[in-house]
Amino acid sequence: MNLLRSLFISLSSNYGLRSFAESSSVGRKLSSRFVAGMTIEDALQAAARVNREGIAATLDSLGESVNDAEHAQASADIYHQLIDQIAARGLNANVSVKLTQVGMDLDPELAESIVSGMVSHAERSGSFVRIDMEGSPYTEATIAMTERLHARWPGCVGTVLQAYLRRTAADARRLVGQGIRIRLCKGAYKEPAEIAFPEKKDVDQNYCELMLYLATSGVFCGMATHDEVIVGRMRRFVEETRLEKSKFEFQMLYGVRRDLQRKLAKDGYGVRVYIPFGPEWYPYFMRRLAERPANVLFLVKNFLKN
Ligand SMILES: Cc1cc2nc3c(=O)[nH]c(=O)nc-3n(C[C@H](O)[C@H](O)[C@H](O)COP(=O)(O)OP(=O)(O)OC[C@H]3O[C@@H](n4cnc5c(N)ncnc54)[C@H](O)[C@@H]3O)c2cc1C
């Protein structure tokens, strides 16, 4: 399984395969299980659909590793349209963005000024910007930028911590101390054992400890996982300690464990679905296959059926 995971993660940065897949209609059809569509309108409609089921959304315009200023600004324009449309349509939604998508590799100051524009727009619209976490070369820079943005627009920006990283418990305390909202996930990139737990059981244990810490920290955090054992652990904790369900939310990915998303919402838990969209879907899609290689069979079966 680990071999397949590594294979999909390395294929996720293969440029040849990426441009072939993104331009082919078969590729787009396969990706539609995890990607809401190619346009802003597709994403907004998907958000409205999940809202009707009592589920909130966070919208992600797919794209990463942008290396020219024009492209970075074009990515930002999409986010500004999203923030306006979320407000205009009264959606229960916010946005998630990756720093490499707004020029982090090219010029970190450019990326910060673009994200500043997004966060100040979100503040005016009563919304929120989540800065997704990428591979470990970006961890410290992402956290530090979130801190600076939070100092200027408190409560309008947050980031993501990954339970597979050994540094995360310290980062959680650091961000909670400033009142910064965290999305906790396991982590989707390939990291060396010096900085990340190589064994899944250690990642899961760290996730649980961090989750309970965040849930009782007084800062509203998102528990991003589809792991039923971990979700069950959180539910038991809520029942045993009578923690108010409004103190945190669960977060899951579009197209993954829809049954669990609906069940949690029905049981009165806050649930937010991460809705990715746009033509640059390939690296995101490959990371989803890496998490669960059985998805390949599932997708092929569905493809042949339709
Ligand atoms: C809302 C959200 C935002 C995220 N943001 C980030 C981020 O900013 N940075 C980052 O590094 N990672 C991010 N991730 C990805 C995360 O790090 C994990 O890679 C991913 O969530 C899989 O871990 P898991 O907790 O679901 O548990 P796992 O242990 O991987 O899986 C547990 C169970 O969940 C189900 N499952 C998990 N993944 C899939 C899938 N793709 N298809 C079908 N079933 C599946 C399976 O039943 C599996 O047995 C995010 C995840 C979510 C839900």
The ligand as an SDF file (V2000), in Angstrom:
LIG
                    3D

 53 58  0  0  0  0  0  0  0  0999 V2000
  -11.2210   19.3570    4.6650 C   0  0  0  0  0  0  0  0  0  0  0  0
   -9.8450   18.8350    4.4390 C   0  0  0  0  0  0  0  0  0  0  0  0
   -8.8150   19.7310    4.1720 C   0  0  0  0  0  0  0  0  0  0  0  0
   -7.5130   19.2500    4.0200 C   0  0  0  0  0  0  0  0  0  0  0  0
   -6.4930   20.1630    3.8480 N   0  0  0  0  0  0  0  0  0  0  0  0
   -5.2240   19.7120    3.8070 C   0  0  0  0  0  0  0  0  0  0  0  0
   -4.1170   20.6070    3.7890 C   0  0  0  0  0  0  0  0  0  0  0  0
   -4.2660   21.8420    3.7950 O   0  0  0  0  0  0  0  0  0  0  0  0
   -2.8680   20.0720    3.7450 N   0  0  0  0  0  0  0  0  0  0  0  0
   -2.6400   18.7190    3.7340 C   0  0  0  0  0  0  0  0  0  0  0  0
   -1.4860   18.2940    3.7500 O   0  0  0  0  0  0  0  0  0  0  0  0
   -3.6710   17.8600    3.7250 N   0  0  0  0  0  0  0  0  0  0  0  0
   -4.9480   18.3100    3.7600 C   0  0  0  0  0  0  0  0  0  0  0  0
   -5.9770   17.4110    3.7900 N   0  0  0  0  0  0  0  0  0  0  0  0
   -5.7230   15.9800    3.4900 C   0  0  0  0  0  0  0  0  0  0  0  0
   -5.3460   15.1950    4.7230 C   0  0  0  0  0  0  0  0  0  0  0  0
   -4.0750   15.5790    5.1680 O   0  0  0  0  0  0  0  0  0  0  0  0
   -5.3510   13.6790    4.4600 C   0  0  0  0  0  0  0  0  0  0  0  0
   -4.4430   13.3900    3.4460 O   0  0  0  0  0  0  0  0  0  0  0  0
   -6.7100   13.1440    4.0570 C   0  0  0  0  0  0  0  0  0  0  0  0
   -7.7550   13.7790    4.7330 O   0  0  0  0  0  0  0  0  0  0  0  0
   -6.7900   11.6300    4.3760 C   0  0  0  0  0  0  0  0  0  0  0  0
   -6.6680   11.4210    5.7450 O   0  0  0  0  0  0  0  0  0  0  0  0
   -7.8840   10.9640    6.6920 P   0  0  0  0  0  0  0  0  0  0  0  0
   -7.7830   11.7870    7.9220 O   0  0  0  0  0  0  0  0  0  0  0  0
   -9.1650   11.0650    5.9900 O   0  0  0  0  0  0  0  0  0  0  0  0
   -7.5150    9.5230    7.1520 O   0  0  0  0  0  0  0  0  0  0  0  0
   -6.9540    8.2150    6.4500 P   0  0  0  0  0  0  0  0  0  0  0  0
   -6.3200    7.4290    7.5370 O   0  0  0  0  0  0  0  0  0  0  0  0
   -6.1400    8.5260    5.2260 O   0  0  0  0  0  0  0  0  0  0  0  0
   -8.2820    7.5150    5.9940 O   0  0  0  0  0  0  0  0  0  0  0  0
   -9.2540    7.0440    6.8910 C   0  0  0  0  0  0  0  0  0  0  0  0
  -10.4320    6.5140    6.1110 C   0  0  0  0  0  0  0  0  0  0  0  0
  -11.0680    7.6140    5.4380 O   0  0  0  0  0  0  0  0  0  0  0  0
  -11.5020    7.2240    4.1450 C   0  0  0  0  0  0  0  0  0  0  0  0
  -10.7670    8.0190    3.1370 N   0  0  0  0  0  0  0  0  0  0  0  0
   -9.6820    8.7960    3.3480 C   0  0  0  0  0  0  0  0  0  0  0  0
   -9.2830    9.3970    2.2020 N   0  0  0  0  0  0  0  0  0  0  0  0
  -10.1220    8.9590    1.2590 C   0  0  0  0  0  0  0  0  0  0  0  0
  -10.2430    9.2230   -0.1310 C   0  0  0  0  0  0  0  0  0  0  0  0
   -9.3940   10.0250   -0.7920 N   0  0  0  0  0  0  0  0  0  0  0  0
  -11.2410    8.5890   -0.7890 N   0  0  0  0  0  0  0  0  0  0  0  0
  -12.1060    7.7750   -0.1530 C   0  0  0  0  0  0  0  0  0  0  0  0
  -12.0480    7.5060    1.1590 N   0  0  0  0  0  0  0  0  0  0  0  0
  -11.0790    8.0850    1.8570 C   0  0  0  0  0  0  0  0  0  0  0  0
  -11.2180    5.7550    4.0190 C   0  0  0  0  0  0  0  0  0  0  0  0
  -12.3520    5.0610    4.4740 O   0  0  0  0  0  0  0  0  0  0  0  0
  -10.0670    5.5560    4.9870 C   0  0  0  0  0  0  0  0  0  0  0  0
   -9.9790    4.2420    5.4490 O   0  0  0  0  0  0  0  0  0  0  0  0
   -7.2640   17.8610    4.0230 C   0  0  0  0  0  0  0  0  0  0  0  0
   -8.3060   16.9680    4.2960 C   0  0  0  0  0  0  0  0  0  0  0  0
   -9.5650   17.4320    4.5200 C   0  0  0  0  0  0  0  0  0  0  0  0
  -10.6450   16.4630    4.8520 C   0  0  0  0  0  0  0  0  0  0  0  0
  1  2  1  0
  2  3  1  0
  2 52  2  0
  3  4  2  0
  4  5  1  0
  4 50  1  0
  5  6  2  0
  6  7  1  0
  6 13  1  0
  7  8  2  0
  7  9  1  0
  9 10  1  0
 10 11  2  0
 10 12  1  0
 12 13  2  0
 13 14  1  0
 14 15  1  0
 14 50  1  0
 15 16  1  0
 16 17  1  0
 16 18  1  0
 18 19  1  0
 18 20  1  0
 20 21  1  0
 20 22  1  0
 22 23  1  0
 23 24  1  0
 24 25  2  0
 24 26  1  0
 24 27  1  0
 27 28  1  0
 28 29  2  0
 28 30  1  0
 28 31  1  0
 31 32  1  0
 32 33  1  0
 33 34  1  0
 33 48  1  0
 34 35  1  0
 35 36  1  0
 35 46  1  0
 36 37  1  0
 36 45  1  0
 37 38  2  0
 38 39  1  0
 39 40  1  0
 39 45  2  0
 40 41  1  0
 40 42  2  0
 42 43  1  0
 43 44  2  0
 44 45  1  0
 46 47  1  0
 46 48  1  0
 48 49  1  0
 50 51  2  0
 51 52  1  0
 52 53  1  0
M  END
$$$$
